[in-house]
């Protein structure tokens, strides 16, 4: 069994993820001497050409050093293009300067030669929005992506084609090239080098490890490289190694003579309970460590654990779901692991995931359920979590202090505590010293650290870390040392502003170079300030926002020193403008800041009432919030403060879901059902890796063009006299099942087992269901009807075509007889032209539009929840509801289903015709399904349809079905309704 990428990372921890980061060619002289000065301004599609390169320290944009601090999000997991801007705003506001994006082939390609980049698939729109938000983009279009999506991103139709995927097989390359042509036609319009977008990095393939030493593997990577370059992609390229193995370093395959444009990258998902690994330039030597893999390029982690995916049953977290992932990989985990990465020379750092989103429809790989929340810093409902605090602090730190983009290892220091690991780094150009202190112990401790000639005491909570700096510039001032972590520096008005952070109630000491006695005023909070030895020493216990104003003493401009605890730091928002930087304090989110004359035009969110304070360039005397002009007054801090408070979000009223109507389906199980239009199962050979039994026709659904969701079989035979039972061999992903009927009478249901930690990553799920036959099967003509719920295609993590494992029936045999059976097969109808190929399976109701708004259900029977009926098969329920959310309120709303856990049934949830996921009552752990605004009409009518599949062994529900408020904010972004067409002509 092959391990998934994240399995590998978790199991390997700090021992098996060897080797360093790599690149291609020697850095140019210009790159080697790149300045450490201020980083480039926020990226935009500005119409000017730019240079994008790198040396061994960092990326170089227009010759300036940039640390790419990146968050992963997937547009295909948020099927509402308006909300892409919301998430990107949140990334930008919380300190990220880059967004990393997978592009999933299966999401855009319903058939060979057909590629759809419209509607919720509008990649061009997403890349434009990222540029408008001021984010760099790392584009990752595969062809293989993994990402816990169906077939690792390969389209369903590829499973039925010849050629070995992820090799130089020409049959596969023909399809892969076609896909890359379609993607790259869009990508070239958004390259930062051309000034038409902000794409600065492009990934080839993903976690391609198992053919690295084979000629076909090297030929494959060389082919992709040449293809992408021929398509006009001129930014640096890289590959994401599955763990730090040193695969695909510079020179490992033919790049056609091109030098200096290839980086080595890898991913890491270490356990939160282990010790952060040393895997940068400063690790131990040897063939799998240190700087031996790629000494000429910057440290690049293409994916580092921002959480963890959860399988059906919550097996990874004992049934607790993503709440447990967020608990174990919390803010302290992020500080401990991410700061260690920075100390290891990682200057291209991508957090996977920062916003996970929803694997809606039939998008998820079999191993995961609908939610892809991932325990990420921004949850599935787009709500910020406590995990954003360190991301916010570190991101602003890296943007404000370019010293961190070029660091060499300095002599080790003794932290004076046995559980503390200390990293000492120095910038060779500026002389700035950086120390990362990490407490790996289970108890709080205090480290004694030498900083700038003094030994300071630094409190370190258990399993936490912090970064300390000495000698960094604060504008006109220089930091001698601080036991608090630097976060921001800027000049606003006539003063420098510096922000330092730490945990609430920590005692901190900050020393500023100051030759002469300055005038010091503590404006807010309490602090002891002493001038000695040419420095001003400020001792303060952190709580909210402590403000100290310092004038004179040597530096030409005054300094406003802000000491913020975690909560206060997350209410500080820094945005550059063409006229100078703006710092805002108070609201829950700052989205945009523009200076128009004397007015700072600000947009953002509040949850509760909030203060608003603005530091802006000279000449700005007014402020407006979300279009409303505010009365502002000056403060002693050099800021403008609103005289009143910003209002918070009001209440959101959600209606009860009533007026349900019910209709049973699966007429396909009846003996007299007309299946004459179905496909005849008459193929004798298959591209599947699952063998076709001798003497049996091919029964795999993919070979007949049915790739997603449920598939029906009807087998006709004349007599099975003497047969005591029938055996049905079938193959599905995790949680698949099979139901059978003979002449309309239920034979029973067979389910794949609920996964546990030992079985959750099985590559293939194959089983045989055996059902006793009634005596009536021995005479006359009969129809055996079989419904198979496939749970999507396996991923191809080891590049051995496991995505081609069969799906559906494999073989049917009668024990005691051998009747000739003539099979017909029916799956999903033609792909929905708006919702795409992954929206629908092959249920009768889906094929006939029962899930769509506007379907005429007036003849259906009224129904009420909770339900309790015992039936093998499918029952549909439909209702409508109307919302009237204030248009200025961004309300995140979900659908929650709860019932007795012993009841064996599952539900496909359709909102306005969009398949929002699958609920399995007796497995879990998911009970709440996010309904994205845009699909959800927050001011208007909505249609909800539930397709309930029950096995007949227990009473089935649904039980309680209700709308749930998952978050609200006053502000948000304008939301455009996503097209949700109603029924067209039915197909049976």
N, C-alpha and C positions, 0 to 999 in steps of 0.2 A: 504494500500500500504506500502510495506517495504522500508525503507530508505537504500540507499547504504552506504557503510562504509564511503565514503568521504562526502556524504550528512550529515551523522550523525555528523561527526567532524565539518563541517562548521556551522551547525545549533547550535550545542552544545556550540561551542566556549570555553569559560573559565568556564562555570558553570556546565555542565553536565558530563564532562569527569573526574569523581571522581576516587579515589583510587590510591594506590601506586603500585610499582613494586614488584614482588614476586619471590621467588626461592624455592628450596626444601632442607630441612634439615638444619643442623647447619654448619657453616663454620668450617673447620678444624683449629687446632692451627697454623699450618703452613700458612694457608691462612690468618688468622687474623693478623699475624705478617709479611705479605708480604712486602718486601721493596718497597720504593718509588723511588729507583734509576733508572738508565737508562732503557728504555723499551727493550724488546727483539729485536734482529735484524729483518730485513725484512723477512717475512715468505717465505719458499720455500719448494719444495719437495726434502728435503736434505737427505732422507734415514735414519734419526735418529728419534727415538720416542720422543714425546713431551707430556707434560701434559697440559690440558685445563680445568680450573676450574673457580671459582668465589667466592667472598665474598660479603658483603653488599655494598662495594664501587665500585668494578670494576671486569672485567674479569682478570683472572690470567693465563698467558701463561708461562709455565716453571717456575712458581713461581713469575714472575714479573708482575707488573700491566700494563694493556694495556687498553686504551680507544679505543673502536672500532668506528671509524669515517667512516661511510659507505655510499656508493651511490648505488641506485637501478638501474639495467639495466636488460633487458630481451633478452637473445639470440634469442628467437623466434620472436622478433620484429626487428631483423637485419639479414635478410637471406643471409648473406655473411660472412662465418666464418673468413676470413682474417681480416675483419673490427672489429671483436670482439677485436682483439689485439689493434687496434687503439683506441677504446673507453677505454679499460682497461689501456692503457698507459696514456691516459688523466686523468683518475681517479687517478692513482698513482702519476702522476706529480703534480696534483693540491691538493695534501695533503690527499687524502683518503687512508686508509690502509685496507679497506674491501669493497668487492662488495657483494651486496645482490641479489639473483637470484630466481625468480619464475621458476618452471618447469611446463609447461601446459600440462596436460594429453591429451587433444584433439589434440595437435600438434604432438604427438608421436604415437597415437593409432588409426588407420583407422578402426579397427574391434576388437571385443573381442578376446583376446589372441594374438593380433598382436601389436608389439611394435617396432618402428623404431627410432634408435639413430644413423643414418648415415647422411652424407651430411650436410645440414643446420641444422639438428637435433642432431648433434654430441655433446652430453653433456660431454662426456669424453674429447673431444678436448677443449671445453670451460674451463673446470676445470683445465686442464693442462696449458692452456694459462694464466689463472688467477694466478696459482702458479709461472709460469715463469715470470710474471709481478711483483710479489712480493706483492700480495694482499691476505688477508684472505678472506674466502668465508662463507657467511650465505646462506644455501641451503633451499629452501622453495617449496617442491614438492606437497603440498596439503594434501590429494587428491583434495580439493577444494581450489582455489586461488582467485576468484573474478577477480581482475586485469583488469576489463572492457574487458574481452575476452568472446567469445561465451560460454554460459552456465557456466560462471565462471571457465572455464577450463575443465569441464566434456566433454568427447567425445560425439559426436552426437549419437552414437549407444547406449549410456547409457540412453538416453531419452526414449528408447523403451524397457527397461528392467524392470522386476518387482523389488520390494524392494524400501523402502524409503531411499533416499540418505542422507548422513550425520547423520545417526543413526546407532544403532547396529543391524539393519536388516541384517540377514545373506546373503540374496541375494545381497545386496549392498556390504557388507564386502568382499564377494568373489571376486568381481571385483576390489574393492579398494586395497585388498591385492595383487592381481596380478599386479596392477600398481606399488605399492610400492616395490614389489620384483624387478621389472624391473629397477626402478630408483635406488634403494639401491644397486643393483648389481654393478652399476657404482659408486655410492657415496662412498662406503667403500674403493674403490681404491684411494680416494682422501682425506682421513681424515688426519688432521694434527697430530693427536695422533700417527699415524703409520709412519709419515714421508714420505708419498707417495702423499701428496697433502696439501691443505691449508684450508680445510673445518673445521671450529671451532664451528659453531652453526648450528642447524637443527630445522626447524619449523614444528610442527604438525598442520595440518588443518589451517584455517584462518578465523578470525572474526566469530567464532562459538559461538553465544550468545543466541540463542533462545531455546536451550535445556539444558542450563547449570544446571538447578535445577531438571531435569528429569532423572530417572534412565537410560533411553536409551542413553541420552547424555553423562552421566558419563561413562557408559559402552563403548560407542564409543571411547571416548578419551583414556580410559584405554587400549582398544584393539589396537589403533594406537600406543600407547606408547610401549606396549609389542611387537608388530609387528616390529617396527623400531629397538628396542633393539635386538630382535632375529635375525634381518638381519645384525647385526654387527655394527650399528651406535653407537659409544661410546662417542661422544662429547655431551656437554650439549644440552638439548632440551628445546623448549619454544613454546608457542602459542601466536598469535597476537590478543589481545582483541580488539573488535570493539569499540573504545573509552575506556576511563579509568574507567571501571566498576568493576574491581576486579574479573573478571571471570577467572577461571582456574589458581588460585594461587596454591602454593604448598599445597598438602594435599587435594585438592578438588576432586581428583579421585585417583584410586588405581594404583600405580606405581610398584606393585609387591614387595614392601618392599625396593626398591632402594631409597636411600636418597641422597640429595645434587647434583642432576643432572638435576633439573628442574627449569626454570626461569619464572617469570611472565613478559609478555611484552604487549604492547598496541600500538595503533596508534592514531595519532592526526592530524586533518586538520582544525585548527582554521582559522577564517576569518582574512584576512590581515588588516581589518579595526577595529578589536577589540583589546583587551588587552591580551598579552600572558598569558596563564594560569599557575598557580602554581600547579604542579602535581607531584612533586618529594617527597623526604623524608621530605621536609621542609614545606609542605603545611599545611593547617588547619587539625585538628583531626576529628574524626568521622568515621562512617562506610564507607564513600565514599571518604575519603581524607587522607592526611598525610601519615605516614609510616605504617598504619594499615593493608594494603593489603599484603605486603610481605617485612617485615623489614630485612630479611636475605639475600637479593639478590640485585644486582646492578640495577639502573634504566635502563630500556630497552624500547626504542621506536622503534618498528619494522618498522614503517612507519611514517614519519613526512613530511608534505606538502612541497615538493620542487617545487610546481606548482599546477595545478588543471586540471582535464580532462574537455573537452568541448564537448557538445552534437551537434547533427545536428542543423543547423541553427545558431550556435554560441549563443544559448540561454543563456548560463552562462555569456557571455561577450558581450551581445548586438550585436552579429554578427561580432565581431572583432577578434574572434579566439584566438589562443594561444599567439599572440603578447600582448593581453590585460592581459592574465594570467601572462606573464613575467613582464609586467609593474606593476601590483598590488602586485605580490610576487617577489619583486626585491631584490637587494643586501641589502638594508636597512631592508627589511622584514626578510631576513635570519639572519642578525646580531641580530636583536631585538628578534626574536623567538628562534633561535638556541642557543644564549648565555644564554637566560633565561632557556632553557632546561638544559644546562650545570650547571647553578646555582642551578637547582632543583635536582641535583644528577644524571642526565641522562649521563651515561658513555658508553652505547651501543646505538648509535644514527644513524639511517638509514634515508637518504633523499630520498623520493619517489616523483618523479623520479629524478635521476641525468642525465640519458640519457633515453628519452622516446621511441624513435624509431617509427616504423610504424606498425600499425595493418593491414598488407597486407592480400590479399585474403579475405576469409570469416572469418578471425580471430576476428574482433571486435564484442563486445556485441552490441545489437541494439541501445544502448544509445549513442554510440560514432561513429564518422566517421573514415576515414582511418588513418589520422595522429594521433599519440599519442605523439606528441611533448611535451605536458604537461606544456609548459612554463618552461622547465627544464634548468639547468645551461649549459648543452651541448645540442644544438638544434637537431632537427630531422636529419639534414644534417651533424651531427657530428662537428658542428662549436662551438667554445667556445663563451660564452656570458659574459656580465658584471657580471652576477650572480656568476661566478666562483671566483671572487675576494675574498669575505668573506670565501668561502669554502676553497680556497687556503690558506688564512691566518690562519683560525681556525685549519685546518688539520695539518699544519706544527707546529702550536703552541702546539697542543696536543701531537704530536710526540716528540717535543723537550723538553717539560717541563712536566715530569711525575708527578710533584706535583699535577696536575689537576685531576689525577686518584683517589685521596683520599682526599676528602674535607668534613669538618664538618661545620655546620652553626656557625658563630661567631656572636657576638652582633651586632644588627642593627646599621646603621649609618644614620645620617641625611644629605642628599645630598644638602640641602639648596635651592631646587627648587621644586615647587609644583607638577610638572608633571613627576618628575624623581623617578623611583623605583630603589632602591639600594639593592643589595645582597652582604653580607659580608661573606666570607668563609675562612677557614684556613685549611692547611694540618697539622694534628696532629703530624706527624713525622718530618717534616722539618721546621715547623713554618711559611711557606710561606703564605702570605695573598693574596686572590683573591677578587676583587670586580667587579661585573657586574652592570653597570649603564645603565638604559634604560629610554629613553625619550618617554613617551606615548602622549605627547602633539603635537599639530599641528604647533608649532613654535620652531625654534632653541632656545636653552637655554644654560646656563653655570651652571654646578654643582660645589659646593665647597665641596671637599672630603678630609677627614683626611686620610693621607697615611704616615705610618712610622714616626709619630710624627709631620708631617707637614700638613697643609691644602693647597691643590692644586686646581687650577681652571681647570675644564675639559669641553671643549665645546662639546655639544651634539646636533647634527642636529635633526630636528623633526622626530619623529617615527623611531628612530635609537638607536643603543646601542654600547657599547664598553666594553672590559674587561681590567681591570687594575691589575697590580701585584706589590707586594712588598715582598722582601726577597727571591726571587727565585735565583737559581744559574745560572750564565752565564759562567760556567766553573771555571776558577780561580777567577772570579769576582762575586760579589753579587749585585743584584739590590736593591737599597734602595726604589726607587719608580719610576714610569714613568707615564705620562699622555698619552703616546702612548701605543698601544697594542703590547705586545710581540708576535713575530712570529717564530723566529728561534734562535737556538744557536748551535754552532759546533766549533770544533777545527780543523784548517787547517794550515798546515805548522807549524810555531812556535807561532801562535797566536790564541786566542779565537775570535770568531766572533759572534756578537749578532745583530739581526734585529728587529726593532720596526716599526710599521705601523700606519697610520691614513689617514684622508682625506687630499686632496691637500689644501695647504695654511693654515693648522692648526698650531697654535703655541704650541709646546710641550716642556715639561720639563722632563728630565731623570736624575736621581741621582744615582750614583754608589758609593758603599762603597769603600773608598780610604783613608787610615789613613794619608798618606803623600801627599805632592804636586806632582802630576805626570807631565810628559811631554806630552802635548796635541798638536796635529796637525790636523787642519781642512783640509782634503785632497780635498774635493769637497763640494760645497754648502757653506752656511753660518751658523755659530753657535756661540753663546756666551758660553764660558766655564769658570766656576768659581769653585775654591776649597775652601770649608768652612765646618766647623763642621764635619770633617772626611769623607767628600763625595765630589765627583766631580759632579757639576751640569752643565748639557748641555741643553741650550735653543736653539731651532731651529724651524724655520717655514718650514713645509714639502713641498717639491717640487722636483720631481724626486728622486734622491738618494743622500742623504747627508752622507758624510763619515768623521768619526773622529777617528784618531789613538791615543791610550792612552798607554803610557809606564811608568812603575814604579809606585810609589805611594803606594806600598805594595804588590799587587798580583804578583805572580811569572812569569806570562806570559803577554805579551801585549794584548790589546783588540782593535779590529776593531768594532766600533759602526756604524751600518748602519741604517739610518732613512729614510724609504721609504714611499712615498705616494702610493695610491692604484695601479696606473699604474706601478710604478717601482716594487712594491712587486710582481706583477704577472709576472715579467720577472726575478725573482729570483727562481732558481730551485735547490733543495737539494736532493742529492742521496747518500745513503751509498754504500761503496764498502768494500771488505775484507781488504783493506789496509787503510781504513779511509774514512771519508765523503768528498764529492765533492760539491762545491757550484758554480753554473753557473749563469751568468747574461747576458741577452741580447736577445736570440732568443725567438720566439713565443711559443716554446715547447721544453722541453728536454725529450726525450724518454728513453734513456739508457746512462749509464756512466760506463765504464770499464777502469781500470788502467792496462796497459801492459808495464812493464818496466818503462821508463821515460815518457810515453805518456798517456795522458787522451784521450781515444777513446770515442767520444760523438756522439750520433745520436739524431735528432730532426727535428723540422720544423721551417721554416721562412715564413712569408707572404710578408713583405717588406724587404728591406735590414736591417741588424741588426748587432750590435756589438757582440763580444763574449769575455767574461771575465771568467776566471776559477780560483777558489781557490781550491787547491788540497793538498794532503799530501806531506811531504818533499820528494824530489827526483824526482818529476814530473816537467819536464821542457818543455814538448811539448804537443800539442793537435792536434787532428784530428776531423773534423766535417763531418759526413756522409761519412767517408772513405777518405776524402781529408785532407792531412797534411797541417797545417797552420803555417805561420810564427808568432811566439809568442814572446812577450817581457814582462819583469817583470814591475810591477807597484809599486808605493809607498804604495798601499793597501795590498801588499803581494800576489797579484794575477798575473796571466799571461793574457795578453790581445793580441788578434789577431791584426796584423798590418793593415790588410784591413777589410772590412766589409763582412759579409756573404751575399751572393746574395739572393734576394727575388724571389718569384714565378713569372714566366712569364705569358704572356697573354694566355688565353684558348679560342680558336675559336670554336664556336658551329655552326653546319650547320643548315640551314633552313630545315624544314620538308616538303618535296615535294614528288611528285610521288605517291600520294595516289591512292589506288584502292578500289572499293566499291562493296559489294554484300549484298542484302537484304536476310533475312532468315525468320524464323517462318513458315516453310511449315506445321508445326503441326496444324496451324489454318485452313488448307484446308480440305474440306469435304472428299476428296479421299486420304488423307495421310494414309500410311500404319502403323498402330500402333499395329500390331499383336504381336510384340515382347515386348510390354510394359507390366508392371505388371497389373494384374486385381485387382481392388479395391474391395475385397470381405471379408475382415476381419470384424468381428462384435464386437470385444473388443479391447481396447487400453490401454497402460500404461500411456497415457497422462492425465494430470490433467484437461484438457478441456473436458467437457462431450461430449460423442457421442450422437447426437440426436436420439431419439427412431425411429426405422424403417429405419434408414439411415446406410449405410456401413461406416466403418472407412475410412476417406479421408485424414488423417494427413500423411504428407510425410514421417516422421520418421518411422512410422510403416512399411513402405515398403522399408526401407533401404536407403532413400534419405534424407541426413542431411544438405546439404549446398547449398546455392544459390537458383537459380530459379527452379521451378517445374511446369511441364505441366500436365494438365488433359484433357482427351477427353471423353465426355459422349455421348453415342448413345441412341436415343429414336425414336419411330415411329411417334408420333404425340403429339402436345400440343395444340390441337384445343380448342379455348376459352381462352387461356392464353394471357393476355395482357402484362405481363412482367415476367422476371425471377429474382429471388433474390438469391444472392450468398453470403453466410456467410463465412468469412475467417478470419484467424488470422495470424498476422506477428509481427515482432518487429517494432520499430519506423521507419517511412518512407517506410514501405512496401506498395505494391500496387497489384492490380488485373486487368488483361485485359481479355476480353471475345470476342469470335467470334461465330457466328452461321452460319454454312455451309460456312465458309470462309469470311463472312461479319462481319466487326467490330461492336460489340454492344457498346463498350465504355470501359473506364478505371475508376477505383476507387482507390483513394490514401488515406492512413492514413494522418491525419493532420500534418502540420509542428509543431514540439513541441515548447512549450514555457516554461517558468520557472515553470508553474504550472503542466504541463503534461509530462515533459521530462523524469520523472522517473516512469511513469506508469508501473506496473508489466506486464500487458498483453495488447496487442493491437488487439481488435476484432471489426469487422465492417461488415455491410451487404451492398453489392452493388446491386442496383435494376436497371435493364435495360429494356426498352420497347422492345417487340418482334415484328418483322415484321409479316404481315399476313401469309406469306409463312410457318411459323412455325406450322401451323395447319394441314398440310397434308404431307404424305410420311415420309421417314426416314430422320433423321437429326443428325448432330454432333455439340455438344456444346464444343468448345475448350476454355480452361482457362489457362492463365499463371499467376502464383503467384510469385512475388518476395518476398521471405522471407528475413527478416533482422536479421536472426540468433535467437538463443534461449535466453530466459531470463536467467539472473543469478539467483542463488539460495541463495541469501544473507541471507534469514531468515530460511534456512534449512527446507523449506516446499514444496520442489519438484517443484518450479516454473520453473525450467529449462525444465520440462516435459510439459509445456503448449504447446498445439498443434501448428503445423505450416502447413499452406496451407489451403485448403478448409475444412470447417466444415460441411456445408449442402447446398444443392441447391434445391430450390422449385420454382414451376411455379404458378403464381398467376392467378387462374381461371382454372387450369388443374392439373392433377397428372400423368404425363407420367412415365412409368418405365424407369429409366436411368441406363445404364450399363457403369461403369466407368473404364477407364484405366489411369495409372499414370506413368510418367517418370521424373526422376531427373538426377542428375549428373551420369556420367559414373564411372567405377571403378576408385578408387583414383590413381592419377598420382604417379607412384612409386618413382619419384625423388622429385617432388614439393609437394607431400603430399595431404591429404584428404581435406584440406581447400582451395586449389587453385582453384577449379572449381565448378561451378553450373551446371544447367541442360539445358542451352541454346543449340540449335541445333548446332551452330558453335563451342561451347565448346566440345560437344560430338563428333564432327567430326574433331577436330584439327585445326580449323580456326585461333586459337590464337597462334599456334606454329610456330617457325622458320622452314623454309623449306616447309611450306604448299604451294602447287601449286596454286597460285592465278592469274596466267597469263590470265585466262579467265574472271577475274573480270573487271568491267568497271572502267575507269579512273575517278578520282574525285578530286575536289579542295575545299579548305576551304577558307572562311567560307561557310557553307552549309545553305540552307533554304528549308526544305521540310516538309510536313505535312503527317504523316503516323503513324498508331498505330502498334507498334511492334518493331522489332530489325533490325538494319542495321549495317554491319561490314565495317570497314575501316582498311586497312593495308598499311604500307610503310616500307622501310628500310632506315637506315642512317649509316654513317661511322664516327667514331671519331678517332682522331690522337693526343691525349693528350700526352705531354712529359712524358715519363715513370717515371721521377723523381718528377712529380707534382701530388699531391693528389687533384683532382678536384671533388667537390661534385656537382652533376648535377640533376636537376629536370625537370619534364614535367609540363608545365603551360597551363591550359585551361581557356579561358575567352570568354564570350558571353553576349548578352543582358539578364539580369536576369529574364525577363518575359518568356523566352523560357523554356518550361517544357520538359526536357529530362535528362537522366542520362547516364553515360559512365563507363563501366568496362575497365580498362587500363591493357594491357598485354605487358610486356617487355620480349622479348625472351621466351615467353610462361608463364612467371611468372605474376600472377595476383597482380598488384601493388595497387589496390584499386578502389574505386567507387567515381565518381564525380557526384553530383546532381546540375545541373546548376541553377535551380530556388530556391534552398534551401541554399547551401553553409554550412559553410563559406569557405571550402577548395577549392583552385584553383591550388595549386602547389603540386605535388606528387614527393617525393624523389625517385630517381632511384639508388639503392646502387651499388657501384663498385663491380665487381665480377659477379653480374647479368648483369650489364651494362658493355659492352666491351668498355673501354675507349680508346683502340687501336684496332679497328676492326669493324666488321659489326654487326648491331643490327636490330632486327625486332620489330616493334611497331604495335600492333593491338588494335583497339577500338571497343567495342561492344556498340552501341548506342541504348538505349531503350527509345522510345518516346511514349507519350500517345495519340497523334493525335489531341490534342486540340489547339496546337500552332505550329508554325514553329519550327523545331528542328535543331540543329547544327550538328557537332561542329562548333564553331566560329573560334577563333584563337587558334592554337595548336603549341606550340613552346618549345624548350629546353631552360632551364634557368640555369645559373651558380649561385650556392648557396654558393660557397666558394672555395678557392684554397690555397694550401700551397706547398712549396718546401720541400719535405721530405716524410712524410707518412710512410706506411708499405707496404711491398710487397703484392700484391693482386693476389690470385689464382682465375681463372675463375670458376664460379659455373656451374655445369653441367646443360645444358638446351636442352634436347633432342627434336627432331622434331616429326612428326606424326607417329603413328602406325596405326593399322587397325581401321577404323571408326566404331562408334556405333550410330545408329540413334534412 
